Structures are given as C-alpha cells and as structure tokens.
Amino acid sequence: MSPLLRITDLVLETGPAAAPVRPVSHVGFEVAHGEAFGLVGESGSGKSLTLRAVIGLLPEGVRQAGGTLELERDGAMRPYRFAEVRGRGIGMVFQEPMTALNPTMRVGDLVTAGPRARYGWSRRAARSRAVDLLAEVGMPDPKAQARMWPHQLSGGLRQRVMIAMALATEPSVLLCDEPTTALDVAVQDQILRLLHRIRTERGLSIVFVTHDLGVVRRLCDRVAVMYAGQVVETGRVEEVFTRPTHPYSAGLLRSMPTQDTPRDRPLAAIPGGQPGAGDRPEGCRFAPRCGHALPACAGLAHVLAAVPGSPSRSACIRVADLGGPPLDREALLSPLPGGTA
Ligand SMILES: Nc1ncnc2c1ncn2[C@@H]1O[C@H](COP(=O)(O)OP(=O)(O)OP(=O)(O)O)[C@@H](O)[C@H]1O
C-alpha cells in the first residue's frame, strides 16, 4: 500500500530551553492509504503527545523541537507544517468527549462548525450535512439529536458526535486517542465496530493510540511499540504479536490477557518501571529492565533497524538472541469474544 502520512524524527520538549526534558525523542512512523495503525505502550511512553503533535495541538508546556510531516496529495508526498493539517486532511477523536465538545453549542452546530466557517456553508446546508453525518455514525434519531446539547447525550453518543465532527472535514486520516477508554465495555465495542465500519466504507486511514493490545489485535494492520518516548519496534500486527523483535514488546505481549486467561491469574509483568521523561538512562532506555541486556546496550544510540529474517524493524541489537518460549500465536491472534469489529 502506498504511504499517506509520514512523520519523521519528531522531538517534543518540556522544561527550560537550556535544560529541556524530552518526553518524545525522534519518533517516526508511516501510515498507508486505508490502513489502521496502532501506537501502543505503557502510560507515559509518549503516545498521546505524539498524536497531538501531528495536528499541532500540544498541551501547554510541551513544545516541538524537531520533526517533519508529509501527507500524500495528488500522488506525491508533500511536506506540511504540523498544525496545518488539522481539519485539512487529518481529523482527531479524543478520549473524553465531554471535555472536547463545546457545551454551549447544539450537537448539529458542533458537528459542522469547522467546515461551515471555512467553506461558508449556509445554516440550512450545514444542518442537513450534520444530520447526514450523525446518521453515518449511527445516531438513532439524528434529526432530533442534532438539536440537543452535548450534556443530554450518553458517553457513547457523545463519542459518536466527536467522530461525526472529525468526519465533517472529510479527512483522509483519523487520529484516535484512546477513543473508548472512558466508556463502559459494551459501548466500547460499539464504538470500535463503528470506527472499523467507517474506515472500510470511506477507505480512511486510522491511527489508534491505545494501551489496549486487544484493540490493536482486533483493528490494526500495523503497530509501533513505544517505550520511554521512543519507538522500539514496528511491523505488521500478526508479526509483532507472534514474533516480537524487541524484549519490551515481548514482555508487553506476555503480560497481555487472552480470552483463556483465568481472571484471577496474575499477569507476567516486566520487572521495574518505565523511567520518567526527565530520568532516562543513557543508551537503550529499556536495558535496566531487560533480561537480555549486555553492558554495550548502555552505550547504544537508538536506531530502529531492519531485522534479518523478519519484516519488522527493531531497536534491539540482541534481536537474534532473544529466544524465550514462543508466544502462543493462536491465543494472541484469535478473535476476541464478541467477534471481529
Ligand atoms: N503538559 C505537559 N507538560 C509537561 N510534561 C508533559 C505534559 N504532558 C505530558 N508530559 C510528559 O510526557 C510524558 C508522555 O505523555 P503522554 O500523554 O504522551 O503519554 P501516553 O503514553 O499517552 O500515556 P497515557 O496513556 O497515560 O496518556 C508524560 O509522562 C509526561 O512526562
């Protein structure tokens, strides 16, 4: 598949310019046309900041110190400034719809506010478009719901409104930051199915930020695993999930529950904790927690390189010696209860 979005060498900084801390260092990834791409990793690994940087919506206190963005237009990859693509090719769905939706606007006006201002749509045209979009995202009574206020809707319906808002600008890429985390399990499933349907029907590319490997297994074609502000491995989901090429990804996958995992069984955890943004070791940042680390790992520059015999790319120099018991391919790739989205 041909590339649609390419991020290269993204660096984000916080703190004083003279002594900056880098929560995201030299992160890059590429998303193809129509592809679902997952960005996974523990809390604090830099997933959300990376996604927000793509549309130039960094929280206060975080600044971009490097990185390029390219988006495909008319058959060629073209460079853009990060904020420039927000609502112009790239849409975003946030984790918490209540804080992301303006409470003083009716749902129908919210959905089309962006394109209406930009393209000068009439009120009538905007309303009709809003109702169509609300129907597309599965609102049960789109005409009536277009007249409601966000607080009158359930969490699941609010998330549908946010997806409709993102679609209103006709993006080619939808960025989703933990789009189901704030919802209860049954509603999570409905939203994941909706995103899958929209992706298929519109031929959209989707980037999912999630700590839930089940979501990645179920919806994504390719994945990047982040650790302490860097991508440590990237590849096709079925490869990374069954033949991980970085000890951190292997540990993360071993700690992932499958449908056969008894509820009361403790998960095999990776010993130790992820270092904070201001507290990162030299060389391989995972080395202090890694059972395969050599003294040399502490002096290594971070390079995501091709792995002999694997289609994945990995930052681990010990990839050939990883060994360990093979991961249970069937358990890791079997459909989740409730079926495929
Ligand atoms: N507004 C901010 N100011 C300063 N530092 C920040 C800010 N937001 C995030 N950080 C730093 O960046 C790190 C990465 O944050 P980010 O939200 O991207 O992590 P994440 O992987 O998405 O985790 P989570 O799943 O918990 O959101 C944080 O651990 C924190 O050190």
The ligand as a Gaussian input file, in Angstrom:
#p B3LYP/6-31G(d) Opt

LIG

0 1
 N        1.525000      19.209000      29.587000
 C        2.646000      18.571000      29.890000
 N        3.685000      19.223000      30.450000
 C        4.836000      18.597000      30.751000
 N        5.064000      17.281000      30.518000
 C        4.084000      16.582000      29.954000
 C        2.828000      17.173000      29.619000
 N        2.036000      16.209000      29.065000
 C        2.771000      15.083000      29.082000
 N        4.003000      15.287000      29.599000
 C        5.086000      14.305000      29.752000
 O        5.104000      13.477000      28.636000
 C        5.024000      12.096000      29.010000
 C        4.238000      11.353000      27.951000
 O        2.893000      11.765000      27.995000
 P        1.776000      11.119000      27.053000
 O        0.467000      11.694000      27.497000
 O        2.147000      11.279000      25.634000
 O        1.875000       9.580000      27.456000
 P        0.981000       8.359000      26.988000
 O        1.893000       7.305000      26.511000
 O       -0.061000       8.831000      26.031000
 O        0.321000       7.893000      28.342000
 P       -1.200000       7.880000      28.788000
 O       -1.752000       6.624000      28.206000
 O       -1.126000       7.849000      30.276000
 O       -1.803000       9.146000      28.238000
 C        4.374000      12.124000      30.388000
 O        4.758000      11.047000      31.162000
 C        4.906000      13.409000      30.961000
 O        6.197000      13.180000      31.497000

